[in-house]
């Protein structure tokens, strides 16, 4: 079973970047500044501050990723408060909060939200006709999972 969810014309977008990918995200955001201005932006720590400076517009800043920002965004995804995520992560650098990163990516898939982890995918999402209007998506109905019977051992 699935539940229908409407992503409004104004999307709630999470923006995250590892240290070695911040420049890539900032350049991409600057290139897409006009389109991003139509949406509500959320970002982790330093990335949020840098995006505000680059875009000259407010960004809702959460904690730095390693200090809980990834988990904050994950909770927002689970609560239906984030519509999509652009996470420019560094596949070549070990992260001290790698388990948080994996959990965040898993939540995007679990809740069926559009996600880009690189510039090419981000470009495809930003130029999609779905980006500029309402989009009807489905999210899994986890009621069966929540109400499952657990065998006692």
Number of C-alpha atoms within 10 A of each C-alpha: 9 11 10 11 13 11 19 16 14 16 21 19 21 26 23 27 24 20 15 13 17 20 15 16 25 20 14 15 18 16 13 15 16 11 14 18 14 13 16 16 22 22 29 27 21 19 27 24 16 17 24 18 13 14 18 12 12 15 22 14 20 21 18 18 24 16 13 16 19 26 20 17 25 23 15 14 22 15 10 13 15 22 23 20 25 21 24 22 20 16 10 7 11 8 15 10 13 13 10 18 19 11 13 22 17 13 17 19 12 14 18 16 19 15 19 21 17 16 16 11 12 21 14 12 17 16 12 11 11 14 18 16 13 14 15 11 14 15 15 12 13 14 10 9 8 8 8 9 8 6 5 4 3
